Amino acid sequence: MPKAPASNHPACTEAARFAAVPPGAPPDPSVCPVRDVLDRIGQKWPLLILIALEPAPLRFSNVQRAVGDISKRMLTQTLRDLERDGMLTRRVYPTKPPSVEYALTALGRSALDPIAALAAWADLHHDTIRAARQQFDAA
């Protein structure tokens, strides 16, 4: 049985035609390239980490300071996920204790333009969104 499309995006619809899942099973986001990528990159921490690494490679503690209120555990997991996705590299220096440096890959760097566009849009519309939230919450 063909799987229901994960979204209306043409790539998702096309991929869904070839995937088979048991009846009643939830959609598999990995079938849709848009959902698969945005599930990771669209989260708060990956975006902030990619932005923090834009100027230059950083050590773990510097990434944590640049991002702010992220726990060490969450930072470690998010860095691993971004490395797994090919967005950054991890380089270990043989010092005592070992120091680790993270740097954007070409793929990670290519994500910065769309991220910058989203950040500019958020900055431009932040006041309007906050006002809409207040109006909604007051109703």
N, CA, C and O of each residue as an XYZ file, in Angstrom:
556
protein
N       0.843     -1.182      0.000
C       0.000      0.000      0.000
C       0.876      1.229      0.000
O       1.796      1.303      0.814
N       0.643      2.203     -0.871
C       1.462      3.410     -0.891
C       1.265      4.229      0.374
O       0.187      4.261      0.967
N       2.323      4.873      0.755
C       2.324      5.696      1.954
C       1.744      7.070      1.651
O       1.939      7.606      0.560
N       1.037      7.634      2.612
C       0.502      8.985      2.442
C       1.659      9.973      2.412
O       2.642      9.786      3.129
N       1.566     11.016      1.602
C       2.642     11.999      1.541
C       2.880     12.635      2.901
O       1.939     12.893      3.652
N       4.154     12.886      3.214
C       4.505     13.521      4.478
C       4.195     15.012      4.443
O       4.016     15.628      5.494
N       4.129     15.596      3.265
C       3.749     16.999      3.120
C       3.277     17.203      1.685
O       3.223     16.256      0.901
N       2.939     18.430      1.349
C       2.498     18.733     -0.005
C       3.651     19.091     -0.929
O       3.428     19.367     -2.107
N       4.867     19.094     -0.426
C       6.030     19.410     -1.246
C       6.172     18.353     -2.338
O       6.037     17.162     -2.055
N       6.440     18.758     -3.574
C       6.520     17.794     -4.673
C       7.502     16.654     -4.419
O       7.215     15.507     -4.759
N       8.643     16.954     -3.834
C       9.613     15.885     -3.565
C       9.052     14.885     -2.567
O       9.316     13.687     -2.669
N       8.281     15.369     -1.604
C       7.697     14.475     -0.603
C       6.618     13.603     -1.228
O       6.537     12.407     -0.948
N       5.807     14.193     -2.059
C       4.735     13.458     -2.718
C       5.315     12.378     -3.625
O       4.827     11.248     -3.635
N       6.346     12.715     -4.383
C       6.980     11.748     -5.292
C       7.619     10.607     -4.513
O       7.461      9.442     -4.878
N       8.344     10.934     -3.437
C       9.000      9.895     -2.647
C       7.974      8.983     -1.991
O       8.198      7.780     -1.863
N       6.861      9.552     -1.580
C       5.838      8.761     -0.900
C       5.211      7.722     -1.819
O       4.737      6.691     -1.341
N       5.197      7.965     -3.117
C       4.612      7.008     -4.051
C       5.373      5.688     -4.040
O       4.801      4.639     -4.335
N       6.666      5.736     -3.700
C       7.501      4.543     -3.771
C       7.700      3.879     -2.417
O       8.304      2.809     -2.342
N       7.211      4.484     -1.358
C       7.398      3.920     -0.022
C       6.154      3.158      0.403
O       5.029      3.598      0.167
N       6.369      2.023      1.025
C       5.246      1.219      1.517
C       5.351      1.112      3.030
O       6.412      0.798      3.570
N       4.243      1.376      3.706
C       4.184      1.233      5.157
C       2.908      0.492      5.503
O       1.956      0.492      4.724
N       2.884     -0.135      6.657
C       1.662     -0.831      7.065
C       0.486      0.127      7.190
O       0.678      1.296      7.526
N      -0.716     -0.342      6.928
C      -1.901      0.525      7.066
C      -1.987      1.111      8.472
O      -1.784      0.410      9.464
N      -2.286      2.381      8.542
C      -2.439      3.059      9.824
C      -1.143      3.526     10.445
O      -1.166      4.195     11.478
N       0.001      3.190      9.837
C       1.281      3.628     10.384
C       1.444      5.125     10.156
O       0.966      5.656      9.153
N       2.118      5.812     11.084
C       2.310      7.254     10.904
C       3.252      7.524      9.733
O       4.074      6.674      9.391
N       3.138      8.700      9.117
C       4.033      9.046      8.012
C       5.488      9.032      8.467
O       5.787      9.380      9.609
N       6.370      8.639      7.596
C       7.799      8.606      7.879
C       8.436      9.878      7.337
O       8.547     10.037      6.121
N       8.861     10.800      8.224
C       9.421     12.062      7.749
C      10.665     11.879      6.885
O      10.980     12.746      6.070
N      11.380     10.753      7.050
C      12.602     10.559      6.266
C      12.308     10.348      4.787
O      13.213     10.458      3.960
N      11.057     10.046      4.437
C      10.684      9.898      3.032
C      10.660     11.264      2.356
O      10.902     11.368      1.154
N      10.373     12.290      3.108
C      10.298     13.649      2.574
C      11.600     14.390      2.874
O      11.926     14.589      4.044
N      12.348     14.801      1.861
C      13.609     15.494      2.125
C      13.427     16.807      2.886
O      14.281     17.180      3.690
N      12.342     17.495      2.642
C      12.103     18.762      3.329
C      11.905     18.513      4.822
O      12.539     19.169      5.649
N      11.040     17.583      5.167
C      10.805     17.282      6.581
C      12.035     16.686      7.237
O      12.350     17.015      8.380
N      12.732     15.813      6.526
C      13.908     15.155      7.087
C      14.968     16.177      7.480
O      15.546     16.083      8.563
N      15.227     17.143      6.621
C      16.246     18.148      6.908
C      15.739     19.160      7.924
O      16.457     19.504      8.863
N      14.506     19.645      7.750
C      13.991     20.668      8.659
C      13.735     20.139     10.064
O      13.731     20.912     11.022
N      13.524     18.840     10.200
C      13.379     18.272     11.545
C      14.631     18.536     12.370
O      14.544     18.692     13.588
N      15.777     18.588     11.736
C      17.027     18.850     12.459
C      17.361     20.340     12.443
O      17.536     20.953     13.496
N      17.449     20.909     11.272
C      17.923     22.284     11.135
C      16.903     23.287     11.659
O      17.281     24.375     12.093
N      15.634     22.945     11.628
C      14.596     23.866     12.058
C      14.471     24.006     13.564
O      13.654     24.792     14.044
N      15.256     23.270     14.306
C      15.210     23.373     15.759
C      16.041     24.567     16.225
O      16.870     25.096     15.485
N      15.803     24.967     17.443
C      16.460     26.144     18.009
C      17.983     25.985     18.087
O      18.717     26.840     17.591
N      18.454     24.920     18.693
C      19.887     24.794     18.967
C      20.747     24.645     17.719
O      21.777     25.313     17.628
N      20.382     23.810     16.755
C      21.220     23.723     15.553
C      21.374     25.065     14.837
O      22.462     25.398     14.366
N      20.299     25.825     14.757
C      20.387     27.142     14.109
C      21.379     28.039     14.831
O      22.229     28.667     14.200
N      21.272     28.099     16.148
C      22.152     28.977     16.920
C      23.605     28.514     16.854
O      24.516     29.341     16.826
N      23.826     27.207     16.830
C      25.191     26.679     16.736
C      25.791     26.999     15.371
O      26.944     27.424     15.290
N      25.031     26.803     14.308
C      25.542     27.129     12.977
C      25.902     28.608     12.876
O      26.935     28.964     12.308
N      25.051     29.464     13.426
C      25.329     30.903     13.419
C      26.589     31.206     14.231
O      27.409     32.025     13.817
N      26.747     30.552     15.381
C      27.915     30.790     16.233
C      29.214     30.383     15.545
O      30.255     31.002     15.767
N      29.159     29.347     14.712
C      30.362     28.855     14.044
C      30.664     29.594     12.744
O      31.683     29.332     12.106
N      29.797     30.507     12.352
C      29.983     31.213     11.070
C      31.302     31.967     10.993
O      32.001     31.836      9.989
N      31.681     32.749     12.001
C      32.918     33.532     11.851
C      34.189     32.677     11.822
O      35.115     32.954     11.059
N      34.222     31.636     12.662
C      35.452     30.839     12.780
C      35.160     29.573     13.579
O      34.158     29.502     14.290
N      36.033     28.572     13.463
C      35.889     27.372     14.299
C      35.976     27.747     15.777
O      36.662     28.697     16.156
N      35.271     26.983     16.596
C      35.251     27.247     18.037
C      35.435     25.966     18.826
O      35.071     24.880     18.375
N      36.005     26.112     20.006
C      36.085     24.994     20.937
C      34.740     24.843     21.626
O      33.912     25.754     21.603
N      34.528     23.679     22.244
C      33.247     23.353     22.867
C      32.770     24.464     23.800
O      31.635     24.928     23.692
N      33.640     24.887     24.715
C      33.223     25.900     25.703
C      32.875     27.230     25.033
O      31.984     27.945     25.491
N      33.576     27.557     23.954
C      33.267     28.801     23.237
C      31.923     28.710     22.520
O      31.183     29.692     22.453
N      31.607     27.522     21.983
C      30.292     27.327     21.362
C      29.217     27.498     22.426
O      28.205     28.161     22.197
N      29.445     26.895     23.592
C      28.455     26.984     24.666
C      28.250     28.442     25.098
O      27.116     28.868     25.316
N      29.328     29.198     25.222
C      29.198     30.615     25.589
C      28.479     31.406     24.505
O      27.655     32.268     24.810
N      28.783     31.119     23.245
C      28.165     31.856     22.133
C      26.672     31.587     22.037
O      25.896     32.485     21.711
N      26.267     30.349     22.322
C      24.849     29.983     22.215
C      24.080     30.467     23.441
O      22.940     30.916     23.327
N      24.699     30.374     24.598
C      24.029     30.867     25.804
C      23.470     29.785     26.680
O      24.225     29.010     27.266
N      22.163     29.714     26.783
C      21.500     28.890     27.794
C      21.323     27.420     27.410
O      20.306     26.824     27.763
N      22.262     26.829     26.712
C      22.187     25.424     26.335
C      22.984     24.596     27.343
O      24.072     24.991     27.761
N      22.437     23.456     27.725
C      23.148     22.568     28.645
C      24.278     21.861     27.906
O      24.262     21.762     26.680
N      25.256     21.372     28.660
C      26.368     20.644     28.043
C      25.866     19.397     27.335
O      26.343     19.053     26.253
N      24.909     18.728     27.944
C      24.362     17.510     27.344
C      23.671     17.812     26.011
O      23.880     17.103     25.026
N      22.853     18.859     25.983
C      22.149     19.226     24.753
C      23.127     19.712     23.696
O      22.969     19.402     22.516
N      24.137     20.472     24.108
C      25.138     20.943     23.165
C      25.895     19.764     22.555
O      26.107     19.722     21.343
N      26.300     18.814     23.386
C      27.013     17.631     22.902
C      26.174     16.874     21.887
O      26.668     16.502     20.823
N      24.898     16.642     22.212
C      24.019     15.891     21.304
C      23.789     16.645     19.996
O      23.802     16.047     18.920
N      23.582     17.939     20.090
C      23.319     18.727     18.886
C      24.560     18.801     17.995
O      24.450     18.725     16.771
N      25.732     18.947     18.601
C      26.963     18.940     17.820
C      27.155     17.597     17.121
O      27.561     17.556     15.959
N      26.868     16.508     17.813
C      26.956     15.176     17.195
C      26.000     15.051     16.017
O      26.366     14.545     14.956
N      24.779     15.514     16.216
C      23.778     15.441     15.147
C      24.221     16.252     13.921
O      24.088     15.797     12.785
N      24.744     17.444     14.163
C      25.200     18.284     13.054
C      26.416     17.672     12.355
O      26.557     17.778     11.137
N      27.283     17.037     13.128
C      28.427     16.340     12.529
C      27.938     15.156     11.695
O      28.420     14.935     10.584
N      26.989     14.402     12.225
C      26.411     13.267     11.508
C      25.783     13.705     10.194
O      25.872     12.995      9.193
N      25.145     14.874     10.196
C      24.493     15.401      9.003
C      25.472     16.054      8.030
O      25.070     16.499      6.954
N      26.749     16.114      8.395
C      27.751     16.700      7.509
C      27.811     18.215      7.546
O      28.393     18.836      6.657
N      27.214     18.815      8.566
C      27.170     20.273      8.650
C      28.411     20.866      9.321
O      28.754     22.026      9.090
N      29.074     20.073     10.142
C      30.275     20.552     10.799
C      31.266     19.410     10.985
O      30.924     18.232     10.878
N      32.501     19.799     11.267
C      33.541     18.820     11.553
C      33.979     18.990     12.998
O      33.855     20.063     13.588
N      34.489     17.912     13.543
C      34.980     17.883     14.921
C      36.440     17.485     14.859
O      36.778     16.427     14.328
N      37.306     18.327     15.398
C      38.736     18.031     15.391
C      39.230     17.969     16.825
O      39.043     18.908     17.598
N      39.864     16.855     17.174
C      40.383     16.649     18.526
C      41.884     16.901     18.509
O      42.611     16.339     17.690
N      42.339     17.755     19.426
C      43.763     18.048     19.560
C      44.316     17.240     20.732
O      43.702     17.199     21.798
N      45.472     16.596     20.543
C      46.027     15.728     21.586
C      46.710     16.513     22.702
O      47.928     16.445     22.868
N      45.919     17.251     23.457
C      46.420     17.992     24.611
C      45.868     17.337     25.861
O      45.026     16.444     25.775
N      46.331     17.770     27.016
C      45.805     17.243     28.279
C      45.147     18.387     29.019
O      45.851     19.314     29.421
N      43.862     18.380     29.220
C      42.887     17.457     28.626
C      42.753     17.743     27.125
O      43.131     18.816     26.656
N      42.211     16.772     26.377
C      42.054     16.986     24.936
C      41.137     18.179     24.659
O      40.115     18.360     25.320
N      41.519     18.979     23.678
C      40.633     20.068     23.279
C      39.999     19.691     21.944
O      40.616     19.045     21.097
N      38.771     20.107     21.788
C      37.993     19.773     20.603
C      37.539     21.066     19.960
O      37.080     21.987     20.636
N      37.672     21.124     18.642
C      37.273     22.308     17.894
C      36.233     21.914     16.848
O      36.354     20.875     16.198
N      35.223     22.744     16.698
C      34.146     22.503     15.733
C      34.205     23.578     14.657
O      34.414     24.757     14.942
N      34.015     23.142     13.409
C      34.045     24.069     12.283
C      32.955     23.704     11.295
O      32.599     22.534     11.154
N      32.430     24.699     10.619
C      31.430     24.453      9.589
C      32.074     23.778      8.380
O      33.207     24.087      8.012
N      31.348     22.869      7.779
C      31.751     22.296      6.499
C      31.175     23.192      5.399
O      30.465     24.156      5.684
N      31.482     22.872      4.166
C      30.895     23.621      3.045
C      29.370     23.505      3.088
O      28.661     24.471      2.805
N      28.875     22.330      3.439
C      27.421     22.137      3.548
C      26.846     23.016      4.656
O      25.822     23.670      4.461
N      27.494     23.033      5.806
C      27.036     23.881      6.905
C      27.064     25.344      6.546
O      26.150     26.098      6.881
N      28.122     25.743      5.860
C      28.237     27.144      5.428
C      27.142     27.497      4.428
O      26.650     28.625      4.419
N      26.759     26.537      3.584
C      25.708     26.811      2.591
C      24.348     27.024      3.241
O      23.451     27.598      2.623
N      24.183     26.574      4.471
C      22.916     26.779      5.184
C      22.805     28.183      5.764
O      21.716     28.600      6.159
N      23.907     28.913      5.821
C      23.893     30.226      6.468
C      23.058     31.265      5.730
O      22.430     32.107      6.373
N      23.032     31.232      4.407
C      22.220     32.213      3.665
C      20.733     32.062      3.968
O      20.084     33.058      4.290
N      20.161     30.848      3.878
C      18.748     30.730      4.245
C      18.493     31.039      5.722
O      17.445     31.586      6.066
N      19.435     30.698      6.587
C      19.281     31.008      8.010
C      19.287     32.520      8.209
O      18.494     33.044      8.990
N      20.173     33.220      7.512
C      20.231     34.684      7.612
C      18.938     35.317      7.114
O      18.453     36.291      7.690
N      18.386     34.763      6.045
C      17.114     35.284      5.531
C      16.001     35.096      6.562
O      15.190     35.997      6.777
N      15.966     33.930      7.194
C      14.959     33.667      8.225
C      15.164     34.598      9.425
O      14.200     35.136      9.969
N      16.409     34.784      9.829
C      16.702     35.676     10.958
C      16.292     37.112     10.627
O      15.743     37.806     11.484
N      16.546     37.560      9.414
C      16.143     38.913      9.013
C      14.626     39.052      9.018
O      14.092     40.071      9.456
N      13.928     38.016      8.525
C      12.471     38.035      8.528
C      11.949     38.104      9.962
O      11.038     38.877     10.257
N      12.532     37.288     10.862
C      12.100     37.281     12.262
C      12.330     38.648     12.908
O      11.480     39.139     13.651
N      13.469     39.253     12.624
C      13.776     40.560     13.180
C      12.794     41.614     12.669
O      12.329     42.461     13.432
N      12.489     41.557     11.395
C      11.578     42.517     10.770
C      10.155     42.401     11.331
O       9.473     43.411     11.506
N       9.715     41.188     11.610
C       8.323     40.959     12.005
C       8.126     40.639     13.486
O       7.013     40.324     13.906
N       9.185     40.715     14.271
C       9.087     40.327     15.675
C       8.042     41.132     16.443
O       7.245     40.559     17.184
N       8.038     42.430     16.277
C       7.070     43.270     17.002
C       5.631     42.907     16.612
O       4.751     42.849     17.471
N       5.397     42.667     15.337
C       4.056     42.298     14.866
C       3.624     40.962     15.453
O       2.477     40.804     15.870
N       4.534     40.009     15.484
C       4.225     38.681     16.034
C       3.946     38.776     17.527
O       3.004     38.157     18.023
N       4.758     39.544     18.248
C       4.525     39.707     19.702
C       3.174     40.360     19.966
O       2.460     39.955     20.884
N       2.818     41.366     19.172
C       1.532     42.030     19.341
C       0.381     41.059     19.041
O      -0.633     41.062     19.740
N       0.539     40.238     18.012
C      -0.505     39.250     17.693
C      -0.653     38.244     18.817
O      -1.776     37.852     19.137
N       0.422     37.821     19.417
C       0.381     36.891     20.550
C      -0.369     37.516     21.736
O      -1.209     36.878     22.369
N      -0.039     38.776     22.012
C      -0.698     39.452     23.144
C      -2.198     39.584     22.879
O      -3.016     39.382     23.776
N      -2.542     39.920     21.657
C      -3.968     40.048     21.299
C      -4.666     38.693     21.419
O      -5.786     38.618     21.924
N      -4.033     37.655     20.973
C      -4.611     36.302     21.039
C      -4.778     35.883     22.493
O      -5.830     35.370     22.876
N      -3.740     36.100     23.308
C      -3.788     35.687     24.712
C      -4.823     36.474     25.514
O      -5.381     35.958     26.483
N      -5.079     37.717     25.116
C      -6.056     38.538     25.810
C      -7.490     38.121     25.480
O      -8.408     38.401     26.251
N      -7.687     37.464     24.354
C      -9.035     37.082     23.923
C      -9.545     35.859     24.678
O     -10.664     35.406     24.436
